[in-house]
Amino acid sequence: MVEQRRQVTREGLAEIKAELAELINVRRPQIIATVAEARSHGDLRENAAYDAARQDQMMLERRIQELETFVRNAHIVETNTNSGVIGLGTTVIVDLDGFDETFTVVGAAEAKPALGRVSIESPIGRALIGKRVGDTVQAATPRGTTKLVVKEIVTKS
């Protein structure tokens, strides 16, 4: 099976690597200790604490595997925020229904819409890519078509 390259910003990859390190170095030993403690309580057939600890361990190992695969297939995309064109990693201020909203276009794994980090694969992210200040775009969102006017591309100094 060929793994797909995943676009990510340098900052996003650093966050993912930090989460992976936390899971491996902190959470994994904690869960192993919890499993061992629960196992010591006797009959495993009627040991709910053991079952819960094993379930937690399984979910943790799955997440570690997902993150390791992501890191292995990550493709860091560097964006020139001074180019005047919106790309991955660009922070932009748009007029959205009469209100200024700030979005940063990021890779799918980094997206946190509540924090203004929209995925390059989302309707708003796709609509903004390649646009310039003054451009008007429309994005088909679950709430209907949304009109955005690009007011400013925030440059990094």
Secondary structure, DSSP 4 states (H G I P E B T S, - for coil): -PPPPEEE-HHHHHHHHHHHHHIIIIIHHHHHHHHHHHHTTS-GGG-HHHHHHHHHHHHHHHHHHHHHHHHHTEEE----TTSSS--TT-EEEEEETTEEEEEEEE-GGG-BGGGTEEETTSHHHHHHTT--TT-EEEEEETTEEEEEEEEEEEPP-
